[in-house]
Amino acid sequence: MAEYIYMQNCSKNGKMGIFNSIKDTITNWRRGSPTKGMSEEDFAEWLGIGYRNKSELREVTYYTCMKVLCETMGKLPIKVYEDMPGRGRVRAEPDDISRLLMIRPNPHITPAIFMTTLENNRNHYGNGYAWIQRNVSRAGIKTHAVWLMQSNYVTPIYDNRGIFGKIGKIYYQYTDPLDGEYYLFPEDDVIHVKTSMSMDGYTGIPVRDMIGDTIYGAKDSQDYMSNLYKGGLTAAMALQYVGELDEGHLVKLRNKYEKYLSGPSNAGKIVPVPVGFQLQPLNYKLTDAQFFELKKYSALQIAGAFGIKPNQINNYEKSSYSNSETQQLAFLVDTALYRLKMYEEEINAKVLSLKEEEAGYFYKFNEKAILRTDTKTQMEMLKDAVNNGIYRPNEARRYLDMPDDPDGDKLIVNGNYIPLEKVGTQYTKGGE
């Protein structure tokens, strides 16, 4: 979890070191892409795909929850709109930054991978960061790319002494995991998304820190089952012998019968036992300890902490596949909407200029992508929307990824509908 470093206790020598670090940072910034010279493994680590600490991700429920949340963000398209007087919300013409977010954030990754990885870091570390690379020239400010920063290499700094500039500004220090170089970015150039659990409003707390015991307990039970399968589902046994054996003979006997009794390949085989020896199974049934009930309970706890519905971790005890649309709607309302709002607010604040905000520009995700239904339900919904003047025919066609029709930009309303104030007048003579 990232923590803010306060600059209030810096000595004179400390300040000089910081200014030298800033100078080096600016130099490194101008050298070019922060991914220059990376190998494939290093690049994967830099993206946040390869984790230093994989213990939590090896727990299946934790991994499943992470997968659901990350892929949800990855499959939702983000678009820029303009709130125009008299016309309402319309699609705006894309500029440099909107093309990056919608087509190619940087030369190496797609928007889906960008959002997936950013959400992955946000969930696992509590905070997700992305650097907006801008270039200032006489022609103005041009955005070149948006780069992900793996969260465990980012340190937010709250400058309450004005060492870097204005008092109260936030900066982000990024340590290159390859060469240890430091990069310092102002808060206006960093997209910072965090979990809802925060004690200061600046940094988020990862779910794994809040329910660590539950996650590790579930992982221990998973490891136990894995070891049991590796042993061929064979219970532990006691080798009984009447008499005395020295340590050397005991070791030889243990090694000999471990060879016969362990491993999936030995399951069901006959074990030869010499006269005078007896194999006694130590029967320990998983049902006796309510193993599977406890494992299921732990899985539901982990899923609940992430805001994941039981059906999304393949638990259909209280739901069914047939009502998955209802479950998806509940997931959208209870879990996804908060994340979408947080992402939209952060992107609008960091990407749009004050002039663009005042002009009515804003970014918004298309959350309808979560609620994709079967063809029949989809057609009925679009038909009702068009017939009731909610969608224009071309808007419905775009929903189905169909081309516009020359005559499809007019609203259509059922002719049988009349205004409320005229209800009953159709029964008078002449309809007047």
Secondary structure, DSSP 4 states (H G I P E B T S, - for coil): ---PEE-TT--HHHHHHHHHHHHHHHHHHTTS-TTTT--HHHHHHHHTSS-S--TTTTSHHHHHHHHHHHHHHHTS-EEEEEEETTTEEEEPPP-HHHHHHHT-SBTTB-HHHHHHHHHHHHHHHSEEEEEEEEEEETTEEEEEEEEEE-GGGEEEEEESS-SSSSTTEEEEEEE-TTT--EEEEEGGGEEEEE-S--SSSSS---HHHHSHHHHHHHHHHHHHHHHHHHTTTPPPEEEEESS---HHHHHHHHHHHHHHHSSGGGTT------TTEEEEE----GGGGTHHHHHHHHHHHHHHHHT--GGGGT--SS--GGGHHHHHHHHIIIIIHHHHHHHHHHHHHHHS-HHHHHTTEEEEE-GGGGG---HHHHHHHHHHHHHBTSS-HHHHHHHTT----TT--S--B-TT---GGGTTGGGSGGG-
